[in-house]
Amino acid sequence: MLVRKNYFQSTFSQAALVLVTTMSAGCTSTTTVGDGQSTVTMQTSLATSEVNAPMMAKGNAPQVVTFSSLVVTSVRVFVKDIKMHSDVDSLGKDDHSGSVKTGPFVLEFDSTGTHVVTTATIPQGTYDRIKFEIHKPGKSDAADLAVLTQFPEFNGGNENYTVVITGYTLSNSVRTDFVSRSHKTYNLTLNFEDNGFNDKNSITLGANAASILAFEFDPRILFHMSGGMSGMLIDPRDTRHMDDIDSDGNLGLAIRIVLK
């Protein structure tokens, strides 16, 4: 199981997962929530599409990639069983938990805007982490096969994939399309963070309150070798970089959960 504690501990392959919790004060909602329950709506969005290669100072080693920028048009991640948890003590025993969505499904991030994934009711209270699986669809699992029917790009003949990223590179206005895929699976346990990428010990969801769980993917982090917003880029057209995408921890360290 991979546990991420700090955003900048990554070496590459960052997707950004943002938890935005907006309490219902000052707005109205038509959702009816029972006593002791809180409503969570899960959404996905792409933070930005374009990733620019850094400008090189005189005397610096040249950038190894041959393009000036790349544009991500779509990111899809095959996941399973998203659940929020809270510890009752330091031993890690759950005080309470809430399932946001069960079973296999796909998180979609693209330039068309925000996608609503699901709305769920979970127990009110304080939560300190979220768990889910980046899931490789099974070849004989009925639930997985049903999702594959909707998203056939996760099947590559004899191989199923967990992550599919499409886009193109630009070099002197010449466009070259690419598709990057990963087949690795991870059981992820992620902490919540604030907008400055600092860890938060917990978040609190109130009774009869509505919150938004927004997953945000940032390709600027994904394609920088350093795992940050700048530095040397990785060429998604080069299949040798599948090792970077698939290395232990990269996909999990790419995901953050931010309380706004």
Summary of the structure (lengths in Angstrom):
residues: 260
radius of gyration: 19.1
end to end distance: 27.0
largest distance: 65.4
contacts: 796
relative contact order: 0.32
helix: 12%
strand: 45%
